[in-house]
């Protein structure tokens, strides 16, 4: 039965490719600073947001993409159809002709199939494969037509293709280990050089399929975790743009006519993660006590400085998502109740634990320091350990060796993508995610949400999931901290995407 036909028409493509192009100027090199260095440039093999931010849409391109206006638009695919079939659903994508990879090879459906075969190959152990568990097969119909066959309806597939890690198309036969340092995509930029610990340079793809883009000849991305240093470099003229500034720097910049600040929700869930498999955080009462002990209003006031620069959240979804449920009031600040819950859990005098903070992200470090002070008021003494980003990825994320940590989780507009952590389960039924929380009831709800095209039914499932995991205090959710991008007034075209990606192809230099 034909369920749906969604054809993204040629008029939309023209608007996407040419809209506003009259004002942009071509040429020049942009100098920008980011806080964390990618741990590799292969989107299939890394889970790090630092890689996703720079490589997605810029070096690699998926079939579809999201705009700054949260619209789903064509990229490497020009149109698609969805049909229900006996075993699930068939998604047929028609690819754009005339697209070439950075190595000169033309894009075909075989490349799309190869990309997803590599993503789902268990031998590659991709940390980004889990969302596509419903994908049965990718079929090449002809050079420019490819089909995705799903088990069940696979409702999140279209949104995933625009926003999930690992969906940037790579050429057939590419070796994933080589892509880590020598990426090959179809994007507007290709790798110029990468000096580990210092900078990464992206250069214009002269053969890019979108005429006129990118506008810049090159972008030098410097890795500067010290925000005082990056701010000083911006003021001195050594940088054009500083990514994710601290609020006090942004406020100072707003009063300087040489600069401007672009701000807005970034769809990032900042949270205090608790190791649900390690005592005492394997006790629900302890986790709930932690949530009652936190004064989120004070945390936002201290870290964002302006109330409009942070949006409190109460579960694992941000207000930009159309399926968001406001659960901020579920755990109001109540230190007396927190102490009572700790006593009920067997810790009347509190306890000691370690709070690991990624030193590359000063915003999370500052949040963690405030959290430690608040937890101390109810008897929980946190020993803060500052660790480098690579160590955090290995020790906390990969090995799950931690008590508490503060981090931000990049969110998508496709709701299912925000809950892949709750679906990662080992053969013995235990969690295969660093939170170490697993629940069959939640997994069942998520499976049902992915197997319906009825938006009301889908909303009901995600409402229950958000409410349940909040009540379980899997984490202590803090806020969606608004992105604060500081730049010279001559840097133009910056717009905030609803996913953790910086759209570099839209930037140009007015002067």
N, C-alpha and C positions, 0 to 999 in steps of 0.2 A: 504494500500500500504506500502510495506517495504521501509522505508526511509534510514535507516542506520544501520549497524551492527558494533559495535565497541567492539571487544573482546580483552581484555588485556591479552596477551598470557602468558603461564607458564614461558617462557624464561625471560620476563620482570619481573615477580615476583621473579625469582631467582636472577636477577641482583639487584633488590630493596632490597631483604632480605640479600644478602651475599656480595654485592659489598664493597670492601675495608675492610672487617671484619678482615683480617689477622693482621692489624696493631694495633687494639684497645686493651686496657688493661681493664680488669674488676676489679671492686671494688672501694672503697673509697667514701668519702663524699665531695661534692662540696659546698662551702659557697658562695652564691651570693647575691647581693643587687639589689632590684628594687625600683622605686620611689613611686609607689602607691600600696596600699593594695587592693585586690579584695573585692568587696562588697557582695560576695557570690560565691559559687563554683557550682552553677547550671546554665549551659549555656542557658537554656530555659528562665529563669526568670530575667537575668541581661543583660543589654546592655553595661556594662563597659568593656573597652578594657583590663583593668588590669586582669579581670577574664579570658577573651578569651586568653590572652597571655600565661597564665600558665596552664589552664585546657585543651584547645584544643590540640589534638594530644598526649598530655602527660597523662592526666587522662581519658578523653573521646576520642573516635575515631569515625570519620564519615565513610561513605561508601568509599569515595575516598579522596585523599589528593594532595596537591601541594608540589613539591620538591623545593629545593633552586635554581634549574635550571628552574623553572617555568613550569615544566612538570606535567601533571595530571596523577596520577598513582593509582593503586588499594590499598585499605586498608582493610576495612571489606568486601568489595565486590571484587570479582575476575574478573568479566566481566559484561557487560551490553549490551542491545540492545534497540534501539529506533524505534518505528513504528508509523506512522500516522494512526489515526482512525477517524471515522466520527465526533466525538465530540472534537477531539484534538490530543493527542498523548499518547502512552503507553510506559513507560520506565520500562524495566524488568531488575532487578539486581539479580545476583547470589552471594550468600554470602559465605564467607570463612568458612569451617568446622573446628571444633576443637578449636574455640575461646570461652573463658569463661570470665564472668564478675568478678570483684573483690570479689563478694560474692560467687563465685563458680558456678553460674548458666550459662549454655551454651547459647551462642548467637543464636537466631532464628529470622525468619522473623517477628514473632509476636512482638519482641522487637522493630524492626524498625518501624512497624506500630504504636505501642504504643508511641514511641518517637514523631512521627510527629502528632499523634492525640493530644498529650499533647501540642505540640508547637502551634497548630492551634486552640485549644479549647479556645474560647473567655473568658471563666470563669477564665483562667489562666492569661489573659492579658499580654501575652509575648510581650516584645518590639522587639522581633526578628521574629515575625510571618509574618509581612507585605510582605517580599520578596516572600513568598509562596502563595500569594493570588490566583494564577492560579492553585494551586494544589487541585483537586477535591476529590481524594480518594487515600488511600494506601491500597493495597490488598495483603493478604497473599496467595500465590499460594501453597507453601509447606514450610517445616521448613527452607529451605535454598534458597527460591526464593520469591522475593517481587516485586510488581509492583506499580509504581506511575502513576496515571491517571491525565492528565492535561486538563484544559479548554484552548483551543488553543494549540499551539505547546509547550509552556513552555520552550523555548530555553535556558534560564539561569539555568535550574534545575541542570544539571550535574556540572556546575561550583559552584553553590550554595552548593551542597552536600559536596564539598571539602573545602569550605572556609567560610560559613555563621555561625554566632552564632546560637546555638540551634540545630545543626545537629549532635552533638556527641550522639551516641546511648546509651540509658539508658535501664535498665531491665524493662520488663513488670511489672506493679504494683508499681513501685518506686514512692514515694511521693515527689513532687517537693520541698516542704518546708524542707524535711529532707536532700535532696541532696545539699541544700545550705551550710550545714556545714559537711555533711557526703557523699561526692560524690561517686557514684558507676559507673564505666565505664569499658572498656576493655583495657585501655591504659597501657603503659609500667610502669607507676607509679601509686601508690595509696596514699591516704592521710595518713601521719603518725600522725602529730599533727598540730594544728593551734592555736597559741597564739595571739589573736587579738592585733593589735598595735605593735607587735614585729616581729614575724616570722611565716612561714608556712613550714612544712617539708614534702617532698614527699619521699616515700620509694619504692624500687624496687619491682615490681610485679613479684614474683618468678614463676608464672604460665603464664607469657606472651606468646602469640602465636608465636612471632618472636624469634627463637632460638638465644641466645647470647645477646639479648637486654632486658633492657637497660644495659649499661656498668657500670654505677655508682650504688652503694648500696643505696645512699640517696642524697638528695639535700636540704640544708637548705636555704630558701629564706627569706632574711631579708628585712623589709620595712624601707627604709631610704630615706626620701625625701630630706634631706640636702646633697647636692652633695659634699660639703667640708668634711662632716663626712664620707661618703662612700669612698671618694678618700683617706682620711687619713687611713681608715681601710684597704684598699687594699695595700697601701704602707707598712703598719705595718705587713702585713701577716695575718690579721684577716679575710680577704675576698679573694676569688679566682677570682671572676668576678664581675664587676660592669656594670649594664645594662644602656644603653643610657646616656653616660657620657656627660658632658659639653665639648665643644671644647678645652678650655684652659687646662683642665685636660688631655685630650687625647694627646694633643701636648707634654705635659710634660712627659707623659707615653712613648711616642714614642722614647724618648731619653734615656730611662732606659732599659738596657739589660735584666732586670728581668721580663719585661712585654712586651705585644704587644697589638695592637689595631686592631680589625676587623671592617672595615667600608664599607658602601655601601648604595645605596638607599633602603629605608625601605617601600616604597609604602604607605606613610602617608601624608595626605593633611593637612598641618598646615594652619589655616585660622583665620581671624578676623570675628567672627559671629556677625551679626546685627539683632536685633529683628525687623523683618519686619512688625510686627503688632503694634509697639509702636512708637509714634511720638518722634523725627522727622524722625526715620529710616523707617517709612512707606512711605516716600517720595522718589521716585526714584532718583530725582536730588541730594538729600542728600547722598544717598548710593553711587552714582557715584562720588560725590565730595570726599567722604572718599577714594575711590580707587585712584583717581588722587592725593590725598594728601600723599599717601604712597610711599616711596622710597624703593622698595623691594630689590634692589641691596645693599643698605646700611644696611638693616635689616639682610640680609644673611651674609654680611661681618662681622657684629658685633656679630652675634650669632654663626655662623659656623667657623669663622676665616680663613678657607681655602675655596676658591671658589668651589673646587671639593667636599666639604662636604655638599652642599645644591643645590637643583635644583628648580629654580623658577617655579611656576605654575600660570595659569591664569583662571582656572576653576576647576570644581570638578572631576578631574582625574589626575593621576600621570604618568610620562613618562614611567614607567614600563609596563603600560597597552597597549596592541596592538591597542586599540581604541582611544588612547590619541590624542588630537588636541592641538597644541601649540598656546595658546592665550595670552601669556605673554605680548605682545605688545599692547593689546587692550586698556589698561589704563596706558599709560606711566606717569612717575612722572611729574606732572604739577600743582604746588601749586597755581599759578595764576588762572588757569582754575577751580580748586577746589573752590577758593573763589568766582568766578563768579557764579558757580552753586549754592553755598550756598545762595548767594544774590537772585538769581532767585527763589529759594525755599522759600524765606521769612526770611532768616537768614543772613542779611548783616554783622552783628556783631558776627556771630557764635552762639554757645550755649554750655551749660554744660551737661555732661552725666556721667554715671558710667561705669567703665570698670572692670568687675569681672575676676580675674585671679586665676586659681587653684594652690594653694601654693605647692602641691605635685610635680608639674612639673615646675622645675626651668627654663627650656628652654622656656616654654610658658610665664612664668612670665617676663623673660628678654625681650622676643619679645614684650610683651604688654607694657613694660616700654618705649621701643623705639618707638612703635606706638603712645603712648600717647604724646611723645615729637614731633613727626611729625605732628600729628593732631592739636597740639597747635599752630603750625606755620600758620594754616589757620583759626584759631579762634575756634576750637573745643576743649574745656577744659574737659579732662577726669579725674574724681576722681577715683583713683585705689583702689579697694577693694580686698585684698587677702583673699581667702576662702579655707577651707579644701575641699578635694576631695569629701567626702560624702555630704558636703553642696552644692558643685557645682552640683552634680548629682541631688540633690533634688530641689534646688532653680532655677538653670539655666536650666538644662535638663528637669526635670519633670514638674516644675511649670511655666517655661518660664518667670520668674520674673527677667529680666535683660535688660540692654541697649546694651552693647557690651561685648564680651568675646573672649579670644584667646584659641584655643584648637586644637588638632590634630585628624583627622578622619582617622581611619585605613581603607585602601582601599583593594579591591580584584582584581583579574585578570578577573573575570567575571564582565563585565561592568555594568550589570543591578543592581548588588549589591551595587554599589556606589551611586545609585539614589533612594534608597528606601525612603529617607527623602522627596522626591518630590511627592511621591505617598501616603503619610499618610495624609488622609483627614477625618475630622469629618462629621457627618451627615448633618451639615449645610453648608458644603462646605469649611469651614475654615481649615487651616493647623493643623495637629496633631503632629507637630515636633517643636523643640525648635527654629528653625529659623523663624517659623511662616510665611512661604512663600508658596503659593499654586497657581497653574496655570493649567487650563484645557488643554491648548495647549501642555504643557510639558508632562502632564500625558498621553495624547493621543499618543505622539511620543514614550514614553517609552513603552506603551502597544504594539504598532506596532513592536518595536524592539524585544520584547519578543516573538513575534508571527511569527518569520521568522528564517529559518536556512540558509538563503542566507547572507553570511558574508559581501558582498558589500552593500546590502540593509541595513543590521544592522549598518554598519559603517556610512552610510548616516544619519540614525536616531540619532545616538549618536553624530555625528558632529554638527547637528542642535541643539541638547539639550545643549551641552557644550557651544556653541556660544551664544545661547539665554540667558541662566542663567548668563553667564558672563556679557553680555550687561545689564541685569537686576540688576547687582551688588547685587545679593542675599547675598553674602558674599564678603569679600575681601580676596582672596586666596593669600597666601604668598609663600610657598615652600614645597617641599618634603625634609625635613631635613634628611640627611643621618644618619643612626644609627652608633653610636660609642660605641663599646663594649670593655671595658678595662679588661684585664685578665693577670694572670701569664702565663709565657711561657709554663708551664706544663699543662695548660688546652687545650685540643685538641678537634677537631671535630666541632667547632662552625661554622655554616653557616647561612647566613641571608635568611629567607624565604620571599616570596613576599606577605605574609599576616602577621598580627600583632600577631605572635605566635613565641615563643622561643622553638626550637626543642631540648628538654632536653635529649631525648633518644640517641642522637648522640654524646653526650659529654663523654669524658673520661679523666682521669688524667694520664699523662705520668710518673710523679714522685710520 
